[in-house]
Amino acid sequence: MTNVHDTPVTVLGLGAMGRALAAAFVRAGVPTTVWNRSAGKDRELVAAGAIRAESVAAAAGGKGLLLTVLLDHASVHDTLDPVAADLAGRDWINLTSTSPEQSRELAGWATAHGIEFLDGGIMAVPPMIGNPGSSILYSGSPEVLHAHRATLELLGAADYVGPDPGLAALWDFALLANMYQMFGGFFHGAAMAGSAGITATRFAERAVPWLTAMVHGLPGYARAIDSGDYVTEVQDLAFQKSGLDAIVRATQDAGIDPVLLDPLAALVNRQVSAGHGAAAFARTVEELR
């Protein structure tokens, strides 16, 4: 493992996350080169000590660790394909949000061009980078992670999830699915409460402790899913159907679109119609498979 000050870092892509990552490196004294397709986003970083690459070719011709924090899978290829030959022998970490299969494709592309590849899923928002609570999931080459762990831990906890290059993206998106549906549920509830003049701020004051209490039920659901044992004596799918149908009705009565809740209600109704009404709510995972 190298000292964080020994290996320079190049960050391609200076959206909010790219700037946060580059800033963390600069603060730690890591020699940091930055590039962005549109001009201007590197001003504060350069003022703080970063080096501006005037082109992707200039960035690719440098040394050390390369990080891509671009818009999507296509933008990674648009950026790196023209300079692939110049990247041979470099260690590359892709922190762009790409699907598991797209991450695997990038790993194959990297191997074909003599580039060592590690994929990452950032489990943080930009203000968290470099602070407690920030973590990044990595998959792909363990050698790349070992060589640069000290540098990467300047960004947050570095958690290796396996050699399959698609695993970090899979974990990332599976966890984000939890987050988005939680936020969606909050938006739905805030809209319902708002129909009676309750502010979203007041609603949040009750939603936070309620959701915090409910999250402790996840390990129990997980045990049922892993075992495939969906026998229950309480709150079975028939019970859940009645509750969800009532919530959908209340939502409509309040003049709120139940579009966020409808898919879950439909999954539960489908199971009950198929004769699974006595099974536990966790059986819903089988409808998704």
TAQUITA-V531680 format. One record per residue. N is the residue number from 0. RES is the residue in three letters. SS is DSSP state (H for helix, E for strand, L for the rest). PHI is phi in whole degrees, 0 to 359 (NA if undefined). Layout:
n: [N/N]
res: [RES/RES]
ss: [SS/SS]
phi: [PHI/PHI]
This chain:
n: [0/1/2/3/4/5/6/7/8/9/10/11/12/13/14/15/16/17/18/19/20/21/22/23/24/25/26/27/28/29/30/31/32/33/34/35/36/37/38/39/40/41/42/43/44/45/46/47/48/49/50/51/52/53/54/55/56/57/58/59/60/61/62/63/64/65/66/67/68/69/70/71/72/73/74/75/76/77/78/79/80/81/82/83/84/85/86/87/88/89/90/91/92/93/94/95/96/97/98/99/100/101/102/103/104/105/106/107/108/109/110/111/112/113/114/115/116/117/118/119/120/121/122/123/124/125/126/127/128/129/130/131/132/133/134/135/136/137/138/139/140/141/142/143/144/145/146/147/148/149/150/151/152/153/154/155/156/157/158/159/160/161/162/163/164/165/166/167/168/169/170/171/172/173/174/175/176/177/178/179/180/181/182/183/184/185/186/187/188/189/190/191/192/193/194/195/196/197/198/199/200/201/202/203/204/205/206/207/208/209/210/211/212/213/214/215/216/217/218/219/220/221/222/223/224/225/226/227/228/229/230/231/232/233/234/235/236/237/238/239/240/241/242/243/244/245/246/247/248/249/250/251/252/253/254/255/256/257/258/259/260/261/262/263/264/265/266/267/268/269/270/271/272/273/274/275/276/277/278/279/280/281/282/283/284/285/286/287/288]
res: [MET/THR/ASN/VAL/HIS/ASP/THR/PRO/VAL/THR/VAL/LEU/GLY/LEU/GLY/ALA/MET/GLY/ARG/ALA/LEU/ALA/ALA/ALA/PHE/VAL/ARG/ALA/GLY/VAL/PRO/THR/THR/VAL/TRP/ASN/ARG/SER/ALA/GLY/LYS/ASP/ARG/GLU/LEU/VAL/ALA/ALA/GLY/ALA/ILE/ARG/ALA/GLU/SER/VAL/ALA/ALA/ALA/ALA/GLY/GLY/LYS/GLY/LEU/LEU/LEU/THR/VAL/LEU/LEU/ASP/HIS/ALA/SER/VAL/HIS/ASP/THR/LEU/ASP/PRO/VAL/ALA/ALA/ASP/LEU/ALA/GLY/ARG/ASP/TRP/ILE/ASN/LEU/THR/SER/THR/SER/PRO/GLU/GLN/SER/ARG/GLU/LEU/ALA/GLY/TRP/ALA/THR/ALA/HIS/GLY/ILE/GLU/PHE/LEU/ASP/GLY/GLY/ILE/MET/ALA/VAL/PRO/PRO/MET/ILE/GLY/ASN/PRO/GLY/SER/SER/ILE/LEU/TYR/SER/GLY/SER/PRO/GLU/VAL/LEU/HIS/ALA/HIS/ARG/ALA/THR/LEU/GLU/LEU/LEU/GLY/ALA/ALA/ASP/TYR/VAL/GLY/PRO/ASP/PRO/GLY/LEU/ALA/ALA/LEU/TRP/ASP/PHE/ALA/LEU/LEU/ALA/ASN/MET/TYR/GLN/MET/PHE/GLY/GLY/PHE/PHE/HIS/GLY/ALA/ALA/MET/ALA/GLY/SER/ALA/GLY/ILE/THR/ALA/THR/ARG/PHE/ALA/GLU/ARG/ALA/VAL/PRO/TRP/LEU/THR/ALA/MET/VAL/HIS/GLY/LEU/PRO/GLY/TYR/ALA/ARG/ALA/ILE/ASP/SER/GLY/ASP/TYR/VAL/THR/GLU/VAL/GLN/ASP/LEU/ALA/PHE/GLN/LYS/SER/GLY/LEU/ASP/ALA/ILE/VAL/ARG/ALA/THR/GLN/ASP/ALA/GLY/ILE/ASP/PRO/VAL/LEU/LEU/ASP/PRO/LEU/ALA/ALA/LEU/VAL/ASN/ARG/GLN/VAL/SER/ALA/GLY/HIS/GLY/ALA/ALA/ALA/PHE/ALA/ARG/THR/VAL/GLU/GLU/LEU/ARG]
ss: [L/L/L/L/L/L/L/L/E/E/E/E/L/L/L/H/H/H/H/H/H/H/H/H/H/H/H/L/L/L/L/E/E/E/E/L/L/L/L/L/L/L/H/H/H/H/H/H/L/L/E/E/L/L/L/H/H/H/H/H/L/L/L/L/E/E/E/E/L/L/L/L/H/H/H/H/H/H/H/H/H/H/H/H/H/H/H/L/L/L/E/E/E/E/L/L/L/L/L/H/H/H/H/H/H/H/H/H/H/H/H/H/L/L/L/E/E/E/E/E/E/E/E/L/L/H/H/H/L/L/L/L/L/L/E/E/E/E/E/E/L/H/H/H/H/H/H/H/H/H/H/H/L/L/L/L/E/E/E/E/E/E/L/L/L/L/H/H/H/H/H/H/H/H/H/H/H/H/H/H/H/H/H/H/H/H/H/H/H/H/H/H/H/H/L/L/L/L/L/H/H/H/H/H/H/H/H/H/H/H/H/H/H/H/H/H/H/H/H/H/H/H/H/H/H/H/H/L/L/L/E/L/L/L/L/E/H/H/H/H/H/H/H/H/H/H/H/H/H/H/H/H/H/L/L/L/L/L/H/H/H/H/H/H/H/H/H/H/H/H/H/H/H/L/L/L/L/L/E/E/H/H/H/H/H/H/H/H/L]
phi: [NA/273/290/300/271/274/248/289/233/242/247/257/110/237/290/303/288/300/296/295/295/298/297/296/294/298/301/275/84/281/300/234/255/232/214/216/299/262/283/103/283/259/302/294/294/296/298/273/128/288/255/276/268/284/206/298/300/294/293/292/280/277/241/89/280/249/240/251/228/257/288/198/303/299/291/296/294/302/279/266/307/292/242/305/298/282/265/305/90/270/267/235/243/268/248/287/287/234/292/307/292/292/295/295/296/296/297/296/299/298/301/297/252/72/249/278/237/223/256/220/240/275/261/193/260/311/295/279/301/83/242/304/99/281/213/228/270/233/213/120/293/292/295/296/296/298/294/239/304/299/292/292/286/291/270/161/301/260/245/274/250/142/284/295/299/273/291/298/294/297/301/303/288/295/290/293/300/302/297/296/287/295/297/300/297/294/299/300/297/295/294/298/298/297/294/253/84/277/288/297/297/294/297/299/299/269/292/299/294/296/294/299/293/291/296/290/278/300/301/294/299/298/297/295/295/294/274/75/264/252/286/210/251/225/47/286/296/298/296/297/300/299/294/293/299/293/293/299/298/296/298/295/298/277/79/255/286/275/302/283/266/306/299/292/300/294/297/293/300/296/292/297/297/273/95/256/300/274/279/289/305/297/297/306/298/291/289/275/278]
